Amino acid sequence: MYEQQGVQLLQIFEDEWIEKQEIVKSIIRSKLNKNLNFYSARNLSFGVVDRAEAKVFLETNHLQGFINGQHYGLFDPLDGLVTIITIGKSRFSKLADYELLRYSSKLNTKISGGFTKMIINYKKLSGNTNILTYADLRYSNGKTYERFGKLISQSEPGYFWMPKSFMSRIKRYNTQKHKLKDFLG
């Protein structure tokens, strides 16, 4: 109903606000077009991002943090890395060979044309054109991705386990049957 009225709702979990408040505030600023920093992609250079730099960047700027994969970014001559994508083998679908695992910009930063430039350059560099991704509709409407493909399906939200002494959510991937012995001790 809100989407039909041009209003996007955001859903932020309590542990995200407690543990990653600066990232959450940056998401809110971005949705309100109140970013503090602005770059044009045409003034940035595309390149590979090494694992160590990607890890620091994603832990600092993305709600889900770091993930293994191939990391590419756009660099400003003065400020260094300002936006990043992570690509890996498709994890959940046979519809594509590769998956866009992460996309993030520096906190409070808008890069006009950044996503487009990174995807085009990645495809040229790798030859991989069959890429899929997922958008978390709690804080994204997925419109950025629609320019590069079509919506195949919309899945139900994922779930988390909540411990009795609520400090943070436990991802369902951490509680898979083969991991329970290590997880529970």
MDTraj code that builds the backbone (N, CA, C; nanometers):
import mdtraj as md
import numpy as np

residues = "MET TYR GLU GLN GLN GLY VAL GLN LEU LEU GLN ILE PHE GLU ASP GLU TRP ILE GLU LYS GLN GLU ILE VAL LYS SER ILE ILE ARG SER LYS LEU ASN LYS ASN LEU ASN PHE TYR SER ALA ARG ASN LEU SER PHE GLY VAL VAL ASP ARG ALA GLU ALA LYS VAL PHE LEU GLU THR ASN HIS LEU GLN GLY PHE ILE ASN GLY GLN HIS TYR GLY LEU PHE ASP PRO LEU ASP GLY LEU VAL THR ILE ILE THR ILE GLY LYS SER ARG PHE SER LYS LEU ALA ASP TYR GLU LEU LEU ARG TYR SER SER LYS LEU ASN THR LYS ILE SER GLY GLY PHE THR LYS MET ILE ILE ASN TYR LYS LYS LEU SER GLY ASN THR ASN ILE LEU THR TYR ALA ASP LEU ARG TYR SER ASN GLY LYS THR TYR GLU ARG PHE GLY LYS LEU ILE SER GLN SER GLU PRO GLY TYR PHE TRP MET PRO LYS SER PHE MET SER ARG ILE LYS ARG TYR ASN THR GLN LYS HIS LYS LEU LYS ASP PHE LEU GLY".split()
xyz = np.array([
    [0.0827, -0.1183, 0.0000],
    [0.0000, 0.0000, 0.0000],
    [0.0884, 0.1264, 0.0000],
    [0.1920, 0.1273, 0.0852],
    [0.2795, 0.2446, 0.0911],
    [0.3593, 0.2596, -0.0378],
    [0.4065, 0.1472, -0.0912],
    [0.4842, 0.1509, -0.2150],
    [0.4027, 0.2124, -0.3288],
    [0.2742, 0.1813, -0.3357],
    [0.1872, 0.2397, -0.4383],
    [0.1745, 0.3907, -0.4217],
    [0.1957, 0.4405, -0.3011],
    [0.1902, 0.5841, -0.2740],
    [0.3271, 0.6509, -0.2863],
    [0.4285, 0.5730, -0.3283],
    [0.5628, 0.6280, -0.3430],
    [0.6391, 0.6409, -0.2128],
    [0.5963, 0.5671, -0.1111],
    [0.6618, 0.5726, 0.0194],
    [0.7326, 0.4402, 0.0430],
    [0.8604, 0.4476, 0.0796],
    [0.9349, 0.3268, 0.1118],
    [0.9531, 0.3180, 0.2627],
    [0.9076, 0.2089, 0.3205],
    [0.9256, 0.1849, 0.4632],
    [1.0583, 0.1140, 0.4861],
    [1.1233, 0.1430, 0.5975],
    [1.2460, 0.0755, 0.6363],
    [1.2198, -0.0045, 0.7623],
    [1.2763, -0.1228, 0.7695],
    [1.2634, -0.2045, 0.8898],
    [1.4039, -0.2293, 0.9426],
    [1.4300, -0.1812, 1.0623],
    [1.5603, -0.1954, 1.1249],
    [1.5426, -0.2769, 1.2528],
    [1.6235, -0.3796, 1.2692],
    [1.6177, -0.4599, 1.3902],
    [1.6949, -0.3904, 1.5026],
    [1.6530, -0.4190, 1.6254],
    [1.7130, -0.3551, 1.7420],
    [1.8634, -0.3791, 1.7496],
    [1.9072, -0.5013, 1.7215],
    [2.0508, -0.5291, 1.7303],
    [2.1292, -0.4539, 1.6229],
    [2.0682, -0.4279, 1.5073],
    [2.1352, -0.3473, 1.4051],
    [2.1539, -0.2048, 1.4557],
    [2.0518, -0.1510, 1.5223],
    [2.0619, -0.0157, 1.5757],
    [2.1689, -0.0088, 1.6854],
    [2.1742, -0.1114, 1.7693],
    [2.2709, -0.1125, 1.8788],
    [2.4130, -0.1351, 1.8268],
    [2.4308, -0.2327, 1.7401],
    [2.5646, -0.2743, 1.6985],
    [2.6172, -0.2015, 1.5750],
    [2.5279, -0.1539, 1.4882],
    [2.5721, -0.0931, 1.3620],
    [2.4976, 0.0371, 1.3343],
    [2.4870, 0.1187, 1.4378],
    [2.4065, 0.2395, 1.4306],
    [2.4523, 0.3356, 1.3204],
    [2.5813, 0.3495, 1.3003],
    [2.6300, 0.4420, 1.1975],
    [2.5903, 0.3948, 1.0581],
    [2.5902, 0.2643, 1.0349],
    [2.5465, 0.2102, 0.9051],
    [2.3978, 0.2358, 0.8868],
    [2.3193, 0.2118, 0.9904],
    [2.1748, 0.2350, 0.9837],
    [2.1456, 0.3823, 0.9557],
    [2.2137, 0.4720, 1.0257],
    [2.1938, 0.6150, 1.0019],
    [2.2303, 0.6531, 0.8587],
    [2.3353, 0.5919, 0.8061],
    [2.3762, 0.6192, 0.6680],
    [2.2691, 0.5741, 0.5689],
    [2.2082, 0.4581, 0.5943],
    [2.0997, 0.4086, 0.5083],
    [1.9833, 0.5076, 0.5109],
    [1.9487, 0.5538, 0.6287],
    [1.8376, 0.6493, 0.6424],
    [1.8710, 0.7793, 0.5694],
    [1.9927, 0.8317, 0.5893],
    [2.0329, 0.9547, 0.5188],
    [2.0240, 0.9364, 0.3679],
    [2.0682, 0.8218, 0.3200],
    [2.0655, 0.7948, 0.1765],
    [1.9226, 0.7949, 0.1230],
    [1.8320, 0.7321, 0.1957],
    [1.6916, 0.7284, 0.1527],
    [1.6302, 0.8679, 0.1516],
    [1.6814, 0.9567, 0.2380],
    [1.6312, 1.0941, 0.2442],
    [1.7111, 1.1889, 0.1534],
    [1.8038, 1.1325, 0.0735],
    [1.8930, 1.2128, -0.0124],
    [1.9681, 1.3187, 0.0681],
    [2.0157, 1.2796, 0.1836],
    [2.0908, 1.3696, 0.2719],
    [2.2351, 1.3218, 0.2894],
    [2.2898, 1.2575, 0.1849],
    [2.4279, 1.2103, 0.1922],
    [2.5225, 1.3283, 0.2094],
    [2.6283, 1.3062, 0.2829],
    [2.7248, 1.4119, 0.3097],
    [2.8326, 1.4207, 0.2012],
    [2.8570, 1.3097, 0.1318],
    [2.9611, 1.3035, 0.0292],
    [2.8993, 1.2619, -0.1032],
    [2.9513, 1.3179, -0.2117],
    [2.8988, 1.2864, -0.3438],
    [3.0147, 1.2699, -0.4420],
    [3.0056, 1.1645, -0.5226],
    [3.1040, 1.1399, -0.6286],
    [3.0298, 1.1066, -0.7570],
    [3.0895, 1.1407, -0.8679],
    [3.0405, 1.0985, -0.9985],
    [3.1292, 0.9836, -1.0445],
    [3.0681, 0.8742, -1.0858],
    [3.1437, 0.7554, -1.1256],
    [3.2425, 0.7848, -1.2379],
    [3.2102, 0.8793, -1.3231],
    [3.3018, 0.9067, -1.4353],
    [3.4356, 0.9623, -1.3881],
    [3.4418, 1.0105, -1.2623],
    [3.5672, 1.0633, -1.2069],
    [3.6405, 0.9601, -1.1212],
    [3.5898, 0.8381, -1.1170],
    [3.6472, 0.7333, -1.0341],
    [3.7051, 0.6227, -1.1213],
    [3.8066, 0.5541, -1.0696],
    [3.8659, 0.4436, -1.1455],
    [3.8205, 0.3098, -1.0876],
    [3.8017, 0.2137, -1.1771],
    [3.7571, 0.0788, -1.1415],
    [3.8789, -0.0085, -1.1182],
    [3.8725, -0.0959, -1.0173],
    [3.9829, -0.1876, -0.9938],
    [3.9479, -0.2983, -0.8975],
    [4.0382, -0.3932, -0.8872],
    [4.0255, -0.5049, -0.7950],
    [4.0557, -0.4540, -0.6542],
    [3.9814, -0.5049, -0.5575],
    [4.0038, -0.4709, -0.4165],
    [4.0566, -0.5960, -0.3475],
    [4.1702, -0.5844, -0.2787],
    [4.2237, -0.7030, -0.2124],
    [4.1375, -0.7404, -0.0921],
    [4.1503, -0.8647, -0.0500],
    [4.0642, -0.9218, 0.0542],
    [4.0691, -0.8414, 0.1841],
    [4.1882, -0.8028, 0.2272],
    [4.2019, -0.7298, 0.3541],
    [4.1293, -0.5960, 0.3490],
    [4.1460, -0.5213, 0.2399],
    [4.0781, -0.3923, 0.2277],
    [3.9272, -0.4117, 0.2167],
    [3.8837, -0.5146, 0.1425],
    [3.7406, -0.5437, 0.1288],
    [3.6798, -0.5769, 0.2647],
    [3.7520, -0.6534, 0.3437],
    [3.7002, -0.6927, 0.4759],
    [3.6767, -0.5702, 0.5645],
    [3.7743, -0.4823, 0.5721],
    [3.7600, -0.3615, 0.6531],
    [3.6465, -0.2746, 0.6001],
    [3.6420, -0.2563, 0.4675],
    [3.5412, -0.1704, 0.4063],
    [3.4003, -0.2241, 0.4329],
    [3.3790, -0.3536, 0.4087],
    [3.2455, -0.4104, 0.4251],
    [3.2032, -0.4178, 0.5721],
    [3.2936, -0.4481, 0.6616],
    [3.2587, -0.4502, 0.8046],
    [3.2209, -0.3106, 0.8533],
    [3.2796, -0.2084, 0.7935],
    [3.2534, -0.0704, 0.8335],
    [3.1288, -0.0124, 0.7684],
    [3.0934, -0.0599, 0.6470],
    [2.9926, 0.0087, 0.5666],
    [2.8702, -0.0738, 0.5267],
    [2.8678, -0.2027, 0.5512],
    [2.7558, -0.2879, 0.5083],
    [2.6949, -0.3586, 0.6288],
    [2.5617, -0.3594, 0.6380],
    [2.4947, -0.4231, 0.7525],
    [2.5330, -0.5695, 0.7701],
    [2.5519, -0.6413, 0.6614],
    [2.5841, -0.7835, 0.6711],
    [2.7341, -0.8086, 0.6810],
    [2.8139, -0.7064, 0.6642],
    [2.9584, -0.7217, 0.6790],
    [3.0245, -0.7921, 0.5622],
    [3.1395, -0.8504, 0.5900],
    [3.2259, -0.9123, 0.4887],
    [3.1706, -1.0462, 0.4416],
    [3.2025, -1.0814, 0.3182],
    [3.1751, -1.2130, 0.2616],
    [3.2871, -1.2442, 0.1637],
    [3.3238, -1.3723, 0.1565],
    [3.4266, -1.4135, 0.0604],
    [3.3750, -1.3978, -0.0815],
    [3.4630, -1.3683, -0.1725],
    [3.4294, -1.3549, -0.3134],
    [3.5339, -1.2706, -0.3825],
    [3.5042, -1.2305, -0.5043],
    [3.5906, -1.1403, -0.5799],
    [3.5405, -0.9987, -0.5540],
    [3.6312, -0.9115, -0.5137],
    [3.5937, -0.7764, -0.4750],
    [3.6448, -0.6757, -0.5778],
    [3.5554, -0.5852, -0.6180],
    [3.5896, -0.4795, -0.7138],
    [3.5344, -0.3491, -0.6592],
    [3.6022, -0.2401, -0.6920],
    [3.5553, -0.1138, -0.6401],
    [3.5854, 0.0025, -0.7305],
    [3.5341, 0.1168, -0.6891],
    [3.5649, 0.2434, -0.7542],
    [3.6492, 0.3248, -0.6566],
    [3.7541, 0.3863, -0.7113],
    [3.8519, 0.4574, -0.6312],
    [3.8583, 0.6048, -0.6709],
    [3.8632, 0.6905, -0.5697],
    [3.8867, 0.8327, -0.5890],
    [4.0363, 0.8564, -0.5687],
    [4.0984, 0.9428, -0.6521],
    [4.2428, 0.9652, -0.6373],
    [4.2845, 1.0122, -0.4973],
    [4.1996, 1.0879, -0.4292],
    [4.2336, 1.1388, -0.2960],
    [4.1796, 1.0518, -0.1829],
    [4.0569, 1.0042, -0.1974],
    [3.9889, 0.9342, -0.0876],
    [4.0006, 0.7825, -0.0941],
    [4.0557, 0.7280, -0.1997],
    [4.0693, 0.5831, -0.2114],
    [3.9371, 0.5162, -0.2437],
    [3.9170, 0.3968, -0.1901],
    [3.7985, 0.3155, -0.2176],
    [3.6723, 0.3840, -0.1649],
    [3.5733, 0.4040, -0.2531],
    [3.4488, 0.4687, -0.2107],
    [3.3254, 0.3806, -0.2293],
    [3.3353, 0.2766, -0.3104],
    [3.2234, 0.1834, -0.3274],
    [3.2772, 0.0479, -0.3726],
    [3.2040, -0.0582, -0.3403],
    [3.2541, -0.1930, -0.3642],
    [3.1405, -0.2872, -0.4044],
    [3.1751, -0.3860, -0.4863],
    [3.0865, -0.5000, -0.5107],
    [3.1662, -0.6265, -0.4821],
    [3.0957, -0.7303, -0.4401],
    [3.1558, -0.8614, -0.4210],
    [3.0762, -0.9600, -0.5047],
    [3.1465, -1.0366, -0.5873],
    [3.0844, -1.1347, -0.6771],
    [3.1385, -1.2728, -0.6406],
    [3.0488, -1.3721, -0.6420],
    [3.0902, -1.5097, -0.6164],
    [3.0032, -1.6059, -0.6940],
    [3.0350, -1.7323, -0.6828],
    [2.9526, -1.8357, -0.7464],
    [2.8116, -1.8282, -0.6891],
    [2.7123, -1.8515, -0.7724],
    [2.5735, -1.8482, -0.7274],
    [2.5526, -1.9529, -0.6184],
    [2.4971, -1.9098, -0.5041],
    [2.4831, -1.9980, -0.3889],
    [2.3515, -2.0745, -0.3844],
    [2.2429, -2.0127, -0.4280],
    [2.1117, -2.0710, -0.4041],
    [2.0324, -2.1008, -0.5307],
    [2.0807, -2.0563, -0.6456],
    [2.0009, -2.0685, -0.7675],
    [2.0846, -2.1218, -0.8816],
    [2.0216, -2.2012, -0.9646],
    [2.0866, -2.2527, -1.0860],
    [2.0552, -2.1629, -1.2059],
    [1.9837, -2.0530, -1.1831],
    [1.9465, -1.9634, -1.2927],
    [2.0626, -1.8776, -1.3406],
    [2.1683, -1.8688, -1.2603],
    [2.2850, -1.7891, -1.2979],
    [2.4106, -1.8562, -1.2451],
    [2.5218, -1.8283, -1.3097],
    [2.6495, -1.8838, -1.2664],
    [2.7100, -1.8041, -1.1513],
    [2.6848, -1.6742, -1.1525],
    [2.7460, -1.5856, -1.0531],
    [2.6408, -1.5033, -0.9817],
    [2.6792, -1.4594, -0.8612],
    [2.5876, -1.3839, -0.7768],
    [2.6570, -1.2582, -0.7254],
    [2.5860, -1.1473, -0.7307],
    [2.6318, -1.0257, -0.6655],
    [2.6025, -1.0440, -0.5173],
    [2.7073, -1.0590, -0.4366],
    [2.6923, -1.0905, -0.2952],
    [2.6825, -0.9664, -0.2069],
    [2.7542, -0.8616, -0.2438],
    [2.7522, -0.7368, -0.1674],
    [2.7665, -0.6187, -0.2626],
    [2.7018, -0.5110, -0.2243],
    [2.7185, -0.3818, -0.2898],
    [2.7098, -0.2781, -0.1799],
    [2.8124, -0.1953, -0.1690],
    [2.8133, -0.0972, -0.0608],
    [2.8979, 0.0230, -0.0994],
    [2.8556, 0.1372, -0.0499],
    [2.9346, 0.2599, -0.0614],
    [2.9801, 0.3003, 0.0774],
    [3.0773, 0.3899, 0.0813],
    [3.1201, 0.4450, 0.2094],
    [3.0002, 0.5049, 0.2808],
    [3.0034, 0.5067, 0.4116],
    [2.8955, 0.5669, 0.4890],
    [2.8687, 0.7089, 0.4410],
    [2.7406, 0.7438, 0.4349],
    [2.6966, 0.8800, 0.4018],
    [2.7447, 0.9279, 0.2655],
    [2.7580, 0.8354, 0.1713],
    [2.8144, 0.8687, 0.0411],
    [2.7240, 0.8206, -0.0711],
    [2.7065, 0.9057, -0.1707],
    [2.6329, 0.8712, -0.2928],
    [2.7304, 0.8762, -0.4088],
    [2.7281, 0.7720, -0.4919],
    [2.8113, 0.7676, -0.6102],
    [2.7183, 0.7591, -0.7303],
    [2.7025, 0.8681, -0.7988],
    [2.6148, 0.8720, -0.9160],
    [2.6745, 0.7863, -1.0272],
    [2.6001, 0.6837, -1.0678],
    [2.6451, 0.5948, -1.1742],
    [2.7443, 0.4894, -1.1291],
    [2.7675, 0.4788, -0.9997],
    [2.8683, 0.3869, -0.9478],
    [2.8364, 0.2403, -0.9705],
    [2.7149, 0.1999, -0.9401],
    [2.6775, 0.0596, -0.9576],
    [2.6872, 0.0210, -1.1047],
    [2.6361, 0.1061, -1.1921],
    [2.6400, 0.0793, -1.3361],
    [2.7840, 0.0619, -1.3836],
    [2.8703, 0.1530, -1.3449],
    [3.0101, 0.1465, -1.3885],
    [3.0767, 0.0187, -1.3392],
    [3.0512, -0.0194, -1.2147],
    [3.1148, -0.1407, -1.1617],
    [3.0659, -0.2663, -1.2328],
    [2.9362, -0.2779, -1.2568],
    [2.8830, -0.3977, -1.3228],
    [2.9331, -0.4062, -1.4665],
    [2.9295, -0.2969, -1.5392],
    [2.9779, -0.2974, -1.6781],
    [3.1248, -0.3361, -1.6830],
    [3.2075, -0.2775, -1.5971],
    [3.3505, -0.3094, -1.5958],
    [3.3772, -0.4521, -1.5503],
    [3.3008, -0.4999, -1.4527],
    [3.3168, -0.6386, -1.4093],
    [3.2860, -0.7346, -1.5243],
    [3.1771, -0.7107, -1.5954],
    [3.1398, -0.7982, -1.7066],
    [3.2469, -0.7980, -1.8154],
    [3.3035, -0.6811, -1.8464],
    [3.4105, -0.6724, -1.9467],
    [3.5352, -0.7474, -1.8999],
    [3.5717, -0.7281, -1.7748],
    [3.6925, -0.7876, -1.7196],
    [3.6831, -0.9395, -1.7101],
    [3.5702, -0.9886, -1.6634],
    [3.5557, -1.1317, -1.6341],
    [3.4918, -1.2122, -1.7465],
    [3.4131, -1.1458, -1.8298],
    [3.3365, -1.2176, -1.9314],
    [3.2107, -1.2821, -1.8751],
    [3.1870, -1.2666, -1.7446],
    [3.0677, -1.3221, -1.6800],
    [2.9513, -1.2255, -1.6997],
    [2.8482, -1.2711, -1.7692],
    [2.7326, -1.1843, -1.7905],
    [2.6081, -1.2365, -1.7211],
    [2.6124, -1.3601, -1.6761],
    [2.4972, -1.4226, -1.6133],
    [2.5097, -1.4089, -1.4608],
    [2.4599, -1.2969, -1.4073],
    [2.4740, -1.2640, -1.2665],
    [2.3355, -1.2414, -1.2059],
    [2.3139, -1.2936, -1.0856],
    [2.1889, -1.2647, -1.0161],
    [2.2201, -1.2045, -0.8810],
    [2.1198, -1.1491, -0.8167],
    [2.1368, -1.0964, -0.6829],
    [2.0045, -1.0967, -0.6093],
    [2.0096, -1.0605, -0.4854],
    [1.8929, -1.0547, -0.3986],
    [1.8902, -0.9174, -0.3323],
    [1.7729, -0.8622, -0.3139],
    [1.7581, -0.7343, -0.2441],
    [1.6819, -0.7593, -0.1143],
    [1.7350, -0.7082, -0.0048],
    [1.6652, -0.7178, 0.1230],
    [1.5626, -0.6055, 0.1273],
    [1.4366, -0.6407, 0.1156],
    [1.3295, -0.5415, 0.1054],
    [1.3005, -0.4703, 0.2372],
    [1.3746, -0.5044, 0.3423],
    [1.3596, -0.4297, 0.4677],
    [1.4147, -0.2883, 0.4520],
    [1.5152, -0.2732, 0.3657],
    [1.5753, -0.1413, 0.3481],
    [1.6142, -0.1097, 0.2041],
    [1.5716, -0.1932, 0.1107],
    [1.6008, -0.1697, -0.0304],
    [1.4778, -0.2033, -0.1124],
    [1.4545, -0.1285, -0.2180],
    [1.3426, -0.1633, -0.3052],
    [1.3898, -0.2423, -0.4277],
    [1.5199, -0.2608, -0.4423],
    [1.5752, -0.3401, -0.5515],
    [1.5787, -0.2693, -0.6856],
    [1.5376, -0.1444, -0.6919],
    [1.5296, -0.0717, -0.8201],
    [1.6655, -0.0599, -0.8882],
    [1.7726, -0.0443, -0.8108],
    [1.9063, -0.0334, -0.8694],
    [1.9379, -0.1565, -0.9536],
    [1.8979, -0.2738, -0.9054],
    [1.9294, -0.3982, -0.9736],
    [1.8407, -0.4224, -1.0955],
    [1.7203, -0.3692, -1.0959],
    [1.6247, -0.3950, -1.2041],
    [1.6737, -0.3469, -1.3397],
    [1.7612, -0.2469, -1.3420],
    [1.8124, -0.1975, -1.4699],
    [1.8993, -0.3002, -1.5407],
    [1.9470, -0.4002, -1.4666],
    [2.0384, -0.4987, -1.5232],
    [1.9766, -0.6361, -1.5386],
    [1.8496, -0.6476, -1.5133],
    [1.7854, -0.7769, -1.5256],
    [1.6386, -0.7658, -1.4936],
    [1.5779, -0.8804, -1.4735],
    [1.4354, -0.8802, -1.4427],
    [1.4121, -0.9500, -1.3094],
    [1.3030, -0.9156, -1.2464],
    [1.2643, -0.9793, -1.1221],
    [1.2112, -1.1182, -1.1548],
    [1.2770, -1.2186, -1.1008],
    [1.2356, -1.3562, -1.1284],
    [1.1321, -1.4006, -1.0260],
    [1.1581, -1.3699, -0.9008],
    [1.0628, -1.4069, -0.7968],
    [1.0904, -1.3243, -0.6726],
    [0.9959, -1.3265, -0.5844],
    [1.0118, -1.2595, -0.4554],
    [0.9903, -1.3650, -0.3492],
    [1.0893, -1.3823, -0.2629],
    [1.0800, -1.4862, -0.1609],
    [1.0311, -1.4275, -0.0296],
    [0.9902, -1.5161, 0.0572],
    [0.9499, -1.4746, 0.1909],
    [1.0730, -1.4291, 0.2672],
    [1.0560, -1.3429, 0.3667],
    [1.1710, -1.3002, 0.4473],
    [1.2369, -1.4188, 0.5159],
    [1.3670, -1.4075, 0.5373],
    [1.4388, -1.5101, 0.6105],
    [1.4006, -1.5065, 0.7575],
    [1.4581, -1.5969, 0.8344],
    [1.4275, -1.5991, 0.9764],
    [1.5566, -1.6037, 1.0570],
    [1.5435, -1.5738, 1.1851],
    [1.6550, -1.5729, 1.2783],
    [1.6098, -1.6386, 1.4074],
    [1.7049, -1.6875, 1.4818],
    [1.6773, -1.7388, 1.6153],
    [1.7060, -1.6276, 1.7145],
    [1.6215, -1.6183, 1.8169],
    [1.6381, -1.5158, 1.9193],
    [1.6737, -1.5837, 2.0511],
    [1.7932, -1.5611, 2.1035],
    [1.8274, -1.6200, 2.2338],
    [1.7459, -1.5556, 2.3460],
    [1.7324, -1.6282, 2.4576],
    [1.6558, -1.5749, 2.5707],
    [1.7153, -1.4438, 2.6211],
    [1.8460, -1.4391, 2.6279],
    [1.9118, -1.3149, 2.6708],
    [1.9422, -1.2334, 2.5446],
    [1.8385, -1.1734, 2.4903],
    [1.8478, -1.1055, 2.3616],
    [1.9639, -1.0062, 2.3585],
    [2.0617, -1.0375, 2.2798],
    [2.1701, -0.9438, 2.2535],
    [2.1767, -0.9183, 2.1032],
    [2.1658, -1.0258, 2.0271],
    [2.1597, -1.0111, 1.8815],
    [2.1001, -1.1387, 1.8227],
    [2.0513, -1.1245, 1.7022],
    [1.9893, -1.2368, 1.6341],
    [2.0951, -1.3387, 1.5931],
    [2.0559, -1.4656, 1.5855],
    [2.1441, -1.5719, 1.5394],
    [2.0963, -1.6114, 1.4001],
    [2.1842, -1.5994, 1.3033],
    [2.1471, -1.6312, 1.1656],
    [2.1147, -1.7795, 1.1523],
    [2.0167, -1.8095, 1.0700],
    [1.9747, -1.9495, 1.0540],
    [2.0866, -2.0353, 0.9959],
    [2.1785, -1.9753, 0.9202],
    [2.2895, -2.0519, 0.8624],
    [2.3804, -2.1063, 0.9718],
    [2.3865, -2.0377, 1.0857],
    [2.4697, -2.0826, 1.1965],
    [2.4066, -2.1985, 1.2722],
    [2.2780, -2.2259, 1.2474],
    [2.2093, -2.3321, 1.3205],
    [2.1702, -2.4488, 1.2293],
    [2.2392, -2.4638, 1.1177],
    [2.2132, -2.5795, 1.0310],
    [2.2526, -2.7066, 1.1066],
    [2.1862, -2.8156, 1.0749],
    [2.2021, -2.9397, 1.1496],
    [2.3490, -2.9798, 1.1660],
    [2.4265, -2.9712, 1.0580],
    [2.5658, -3.0141, 1.0659],
    [2.6536, -2.9188, 1.1482],
    [2.6017, -2.8015, 1.1820],
    [2.6770, -2.7037, 1.2619],
    [2.6320, -2.7001, 1.4083],
    [2.5226, -2.7686, 1.4421],
    [2.4656, -2.7568, 1.5758],
    [2.5590, -2.8059, 1.6869],
    [2.6323, -2.9138, 1.6633],
    [2.7213, -2.9659, 1.7672],
    [2.8227, -2.8593, 1.8070],
    [2.8850, -2.7948, 1.7094],
    [2.9816, -2.6896, 1.7395],
    [2.9128, -2.5679, 1.7986],
    [2.7954, -2.5368, 1.7481],
    [2.7234, -2.4172, 1.7923],
    [2.6758, -2.4287, 1.9363],
    [2.6218, -2.5461, 1.9714],
    [2.5665, -2.5665, 2.1054],
    [2.6688, -2.6176, 2.2052],
    [2.7789, -2.6714, 2.1552],
    [2.8853, -2.7199, 2.2461],
    [2.8635, -2.8602, 2.2930],
])
top = md.Topology()
chain = top.add_chain()
for i, resn in enumerate(residues, 1):
    res = top.add_residue(resn, chain, resSeq=i)
    for name in ("N", "CA", "C"):
        top.add_atom(name, md.element.get_by_symbol(name[0]), res)
traj = md.Trajectory(xyz[None], top)
